[in-house]
């Protein structure tokens, strides 16, 4: 009975090890696929991370966040996040700030202000400047969204890679336990046989 139970546990462990090996392979495929897609899509944008004077005009915290990537091609998730949050957003806020909104205005706020203007006001110099700002914020939000989506997918890819490694490590441990379980089952069989025949129990 004890031997049968040991074998059952061992073969169950082997089955789980196979599942983990397959899962690890699929997770690693996802990791590689996502990584390649993110790199390809970001590279197609042809963006170079700011450096030199482009960093000097930024608030210190934003410049510090961008310095590790200065001058490199934007082709990774962390670079996409840094460029979106510490370069594009900073310029959007700078362009849209007023005395009433010193930290900048959102696209919705500027667009709402433009829409409430009369046609004559929209055609004025002030109205055209607001229309230009509206378009700038729309484009900035669109690019930020795409870059942050790239960062999100890159993060998912990284997590998939870590999960694949963990799965493989778990599979190796289960395979080791499977081998030890079979060994223990054989030993239990020998001990049971020795007890039935009246011989001294085997210890190895």
C-alpha positions in Angstrom: 0.0 0.0 0.0 2.8 2.4 1.0 4.7 1.6 -2.2 1.6 2.1 -4.4 1.0 5.5 -2.8 4.6 6.5 -3.3 4.4 5.6 -7.0 1.1 7.5 -7.4 2.6 10.6 -5.9 5.8 10.2 -8.0 3.9 9.8 -11.3 1.7 12.7 -10.4 4.8 14.8 -9.9 6.1 13.7 -13.2 2.9 14.8 -14.9 3.1 18.2 -13.2 6.8 18.5 -14.3 5.7 17.9 -17.9 3.0 20.5 -17.6 5.5 23.0 -16.2 8.0 22.3 -19.0 5.3 22.9 -21.6 4.0 26.0 -19.8 7.6 27.3 -19.6 8.1 26.8 -23.3 4.9 28.7 -24.1 5.7 31.5 -21.7 9.2 31.8 -23.2 7.7 31.9 -26.7 5.4 34.7 -25.5 8.4 36.5 -23.9 10.3 36.4 -27.2 7.4 37.3 -29.4 6.4 40.3 -27.4 10.0 41.4 -27.1 10.5 41.3 -30.8 7.2 43.0 -31.6 7.9 45.8 -29.1 11.4 46.3 -30.5 10.1 46.3 -34.1 7.2 48.7 -33.5 9.3 51.2 -31.4 12.2 51.1 -33.8 9.8 52.0 -36.7 9.0 55.3 -34.9 12.6 56.4 -35.5 12.8 58.3 -32.1 16.2 59.1 -30.6 16.2 59.7 -26.9 17.0 63.4 -26.0 20.4 64.5 -24.9 22.5 67.6 -24.4 20.5 70.8 -24.7 17.2 68.9 -25.1 17.8 67.6 -21.5 19.1 70.9 -20.2 15.7 72.6 -20.7 13.8 70.0 -18.6 13.1 70.0 -14.9 15.9 68.2 -13.0 13.8 65.2 -12.1 12.7 64.6 -15.7 16.2 65.2 -17.0 17.6 62.6 -14.5 15.0 60.1 -15.6 16.1 60.5 -19.3 19.9 60.6 -18.8 20.4 56.8 -18.7 19.0 56.6 -22.2 20.5 59.8 -23.7 21.2 59.6 -27.4 20.1 56.0 -27.8 17.4 54.7 -30.1 14.0 54.4 -28.5 13.5 50.6 -28.8 12.7 49.3 -25.3 9.7 49.5 -22.9 11.5 51.5 -20.2 12.8 54.0 -22.8 9.2 54.4 -24.1 7.9 55.1 -20.6 10.6 57.6 -19.9 10.2 59.5 -23.1 6.4 59.5 -22.7 6.3 60.7 -19.1 9.4 62.8 -18.8 9.7 64.4 -22.3 6.4 64.5 -24.2 4.3 65.2 -21.2 6.6 67.9 -19.9 6.4 69.7 -23.2 2.6 69.3 -23.4 2.3 70.8 -19.9 4.7 73.6 -20.7 2.8 74.5 -23.9 -0.6 74.5 -22.3 0.0 76.2 -18.9 -1.6 79.5 -18.0 -1.8 81.6 -14.9 -4.9 79.7 -13.9 -3.3 76.4 -14.7 0.4 76.6 -13.9 0.9 72.9 -14.3 -0.7 72.8 -17.8 -4.1 71.8 -19.2 -5.3 68.6 -20.6 -6.5 68.1 -24.2 -10.1 67.8 -23.0 -9.8 71.2 -21.2 -8.3 73.0 -24.2 -10.7 71.3 -26.7 -13.7 72.2 -24.5 -12.5 75.8 -24.4 -12.1 75.9 -28.2 -15.5 74.3 -28.9 -17.3 76.9 -26.8 -15.9 79.7 -28.9 -18.0 81.4 -31.5 -16.9 81.0 -35.2 -15.6 84.5 -35.1 -13.5 83.8 -32.0 -12.2 80.6 -33.5 -11.1 82.5 -36.6 -9.3 85.1 -34.5 -5.5 84.9 -33.8 -6.2 83.7 -30.2 -8.7 81.1 -31.5 -6.2 79.8 -34.1 -3.5 79.6 -31.4 -5.8 77.6 -29.3 -6.7 75.4 -32.2 -3.0 74.7 -32.8 -2.5 73.9 -29.1 -5.5 71.6 -29.3 -3.9 69.7 -32.2 -0.6 69.6 -30.4 -2.1 68.1 -27.3 -4.1 65.6 -29.3 -1.0 64.4 -31.1 1.0 64.3 -27.9 -1.6 62.2 -26.2 -1.8 59.8 -29.1 2.0 59.3 -29.2 2.2 59.0 -25.4 -0.6 56.4 -25.5 1.2 54.3 -28.1 4.5 54.5 -26.2 2.9 53.6 -22.9 1.1 50.6 -24.6 4.5 49.5 -25.8 5.9 49.8 -22.2 2.9 47.8 -20.9 3.4 45.0 -23.4 7.2 45.0 -22.8 6.5 44.6 -19.1 4.1 41.7 -19.8 6.9 40.1 -21.9 9.4 40.4 -19.1 7.0 38.9 -16.6 6.4 36.0 -19.1 10.1 35.4 -19.3 10.4 35.3 -15.5 7.4 32.9 -15.3 9.0 30.6 -17.9 12.2 30.4 -15.9 10.3 29.7 -12.7 8.3 27.0 -14.5 11.4 25.3 -15.7 13.0 25.4 -12.2 9.8 23.9 -10.8 9.9 21.2 -13.4 13.5 20.3 -12.5 12.6 20.1 -8.8 9.6 17.9 -9.6 11.7 15.6 -11.8 14.2 15.2 -8.9 11.3 14.4 -6.5 9.9 12.0 -9.0 13.2 10.1 -9.1 13.4 10.1 -5.3 9.8 9.0 -5.0 10.4 6.0 -7.2 13.5 5.1 -5.3 11.5 5.3 -2.0 8.7 3.1 -3.5 11.2 0.4 -4.5 12.7 0.5 -1.0 9.2 0.2 0.5 8.5 -2.8 -1.8 11.7 -4.6 -0.6 10.8 -3.9 3.0 7.3 -5.2 2.6 8.6 -8.4 0.9 11.1 -8.9 3.6 8.4 -8.7 6.3 6.2 -11.2 4.5 9.1 -13.7 4.1 10.3 -13.1 7.6 13.6 -11.8 6.6 15.3 -8.8 8.1 14.1 -5.5 6.6 16.3 -4.1 3.9 17.8 -0.7 4.6 19.1 0.1 1.1 
